[in-house]
Amino acid sequence: MSSSRFLVKGAQSLSSSSRSSMLTRSMATLQSSIGDKQVPMSNLEKGKFVNYARIESNLQVVRQRLNRPLTLAEKIVYGHLDNPHEQDIERGVSYLKLRPDRVACQDATAQMAILQFMSAGLPQTAVPTSVHCDHLIQAQVGGPKDLARAIDINKEVYDFLATACAKYGIGFWKPGSGIIHQIILENYALPGLMMIGTDSHTPNAGGLGMVACGVGGADAVDVMAGIPWELKAPKVIGVYLDGKMSGWTTPKDIILKVAGILTVKGGTGAIIEYHGPGVESLSCTGMATICNMGAEIGATTSLFPYNKRMASYLQATGRSQQAAYAQEFNHNLQPDEGSEYDRRIEINLSELEPHINGPFTPDLATPISKFAEEVKKNNWPEELKVCLIGSCTNSSYEDMSRSAHIAKEAADHGLKTKSIFTITPGSEQVRATIARDGFVDTFENVGGVVLANACGPCIGQWDRQDVKKGEVNSIISSYNRNFTGRNDANPATHAFVASPDLVTAMTFAGSLSFNPLTDSLKGADGKEFKFSDPAGHELPAKGYDPGENTFQAPPEDGASVNVAVSPTSDRLQLLKPFKAWDGKDIIDAPVLIKAKGKCTTDHISAGGPWLKYRGHLENISQNCLIGAINADNGKANEVLNQETGEYGAVPTVGAYYRDRDIPWVVVGDENYGEGSSREHAALEPRFLGGRAVICRSFARIHETNLKKQGMLPLWFKNPADYEKISGSDKLSIVGLNDFKPGQDIKVEITHKDGSKDSFLTTSSINEGQWEWFKAGSALNKMAAAAAARQ
């Protein structure tokens, strides 16, 4: 019997309950009232309260209009509508205007977001906002030294963020505090609320029943400025969990399995909603793991219904009052009986095997029982050079306690790690607690290296020295993303993703083919042994140790705080508005690059050493599309300059065109821009003079980011038309003056030999987004509106 059943066609009912019971549930919800209690949104923000009353009021309106049961995702999303009376509501069609409860930014994306917010001229953010320093700390030798080095070399950026946060009323988490998503889960995430964050793994907060979506900085600036956030009404994919996990199977294996089913773009435009009796066997942090990695399937977000495991976590993190309030609101924190899903997946947890996904893509899913066979068949490097646990996906106390159990068992048999073994705590609170409870000693005694409380190798912040660039090798991690070169900038590294349990066990074997469920290891005494099933603790028995206080609250009045940006800085640069559209068609725009195959935001705007320039648009634009593969020659960062006839680097050729007022176009393949939420992947092409990106399909966040920066994201109406174009062609995008949302846009091709062709494109551009294009960017439009009000 298969461990999953995938029902693709049609919307599937949650249960077979009668229509009358559905209506009873709906009416009960209508009659319930949460009142106007003042329960704090967090223990760190004064005067900011949970607004369940607004959600309840909105849902009364929505229920009367739709007259049908609602999924949990719909309850939370529609509960945050700006105007529930007049808003069009059709899943997958309508553009919703929403009012999120908070915004969160990590330090690499916060720089550009705050620079844009400063341009709006507002005194404070309109909603609670936090900034988290986690992306700029490079893993080299170990936590304390790496942190000290990062504070030194990033001082200018940290000072900018600290002072800007103080001025604009933003909570600031200093370097060393931990990874944004773990900090959010520990302090800010609450059931039923909505958050947007400038990081693609923001959905981690879905583990606490929150609709949390990754966005670009321009979207964050809108909400920070009090403007509704726009989102196409998501479809809802239901994942029904039955049975109960045991043994080596972990929550990570659920999302690895789902990724294999849906692929990297199967969740695009949808919220993944988990439900069913199997949910009760998952810890709150385990649910967060699943939601976190939902980003790898393109999902808008993922979430779980409120339950006792969430309540326990809220209580353990000092939020008993919020847990009690959520329980009162529980009728709106569950899907209605009879609610319908656009797709439905069923997974029997009792039969689910541990999985390993990869290499080079997070949706190549293989059960552990078949993995050794796949290693041999595909000639993947069997020796495991490095095993890495932690990251925002799997760095909870529960994860660390289970891995420590495995490491201790190996140590009891006299073993040390055969692979390099690194451990990344998710937060200062987790680090301090696992240190107190002896787990850090356990890891270090077997040869592990505990890194700083930061993203580190997961995002390419890794000064890797054990292999040379270009050397073929294998690594395995409990991270979430494993695109080519993602972790170490080595395109020959085969990166695999699994649970912390498997990663920890495999570091003692040093082999990719090792299966801890069936295989034995030889202890120091020469006797063979098998690992027992991992065991751990959902929450620390002694409570959490908060560790060092790394939070900076903003002052009551930040008006007198000065935010200085040096004009000579190579890390920070004030923004200049992009030019408005001149009202003319885009004529004879050269194709800068025709990208072939997977082109993620890592290919468009690389991370790693480039992260230091995230606040300086001119400097970071020098990495624009340098990882994309040119379909004409199969090479990266080598494109034809159609004016000179010579080949050059993508940013160099783009700037050449820009400086001569020649607009240019990018042509892309499927799911263009998947991966990170980084808006730099849209800002850089715009800065270098790009006007449009034409693709077979886009990833959601990147498509929105392009629109926000005044670029045209266009879809081939016939995907086969991609083949008509080469990097030596010029494209004319015509009929723009007559364009109305929903209409096709014609593109004319002039080939190098002078012959002509044409094709049609479609777009998801709506009226408001068309105004962004005409204004030159969404920020230009916002600034013009603010000036008009004044």
PyMOL commands that set and color helices and strands:
alter all, ss='L'
color gray80, all
select helices_A, chain A and resi 19-31+52-66+72-78+107-120+143-153+155-168+180-187+202-208+217-224+251-262+277-281+284-297+308-316+320-328+330-332+368-378+397-412+428-436+439-445+456-459+500-509+601-604+608-613+617-623+650-659+680-687+700-708+719-724+736-738+767-775+778-789
alter helices_A, ss='H'
color red, helices_A
select strands_A, chain A and resi 4-7+12-13+95-98+102-106+129-132+171-173+194-197+211-214+229-232+235-242+270-275+301-303+340-341+343-348+355-357+365-367+384-390+420-424+449-450+473-477+493-497+521-522+528-529+551-552+586-594+639-640+647-648+664-668+690-695+712-716+730-734+745-750+756-762
alter strands_A, ss='S'
color yellow, strands_A
deselect
rebuild
show_as cartoon
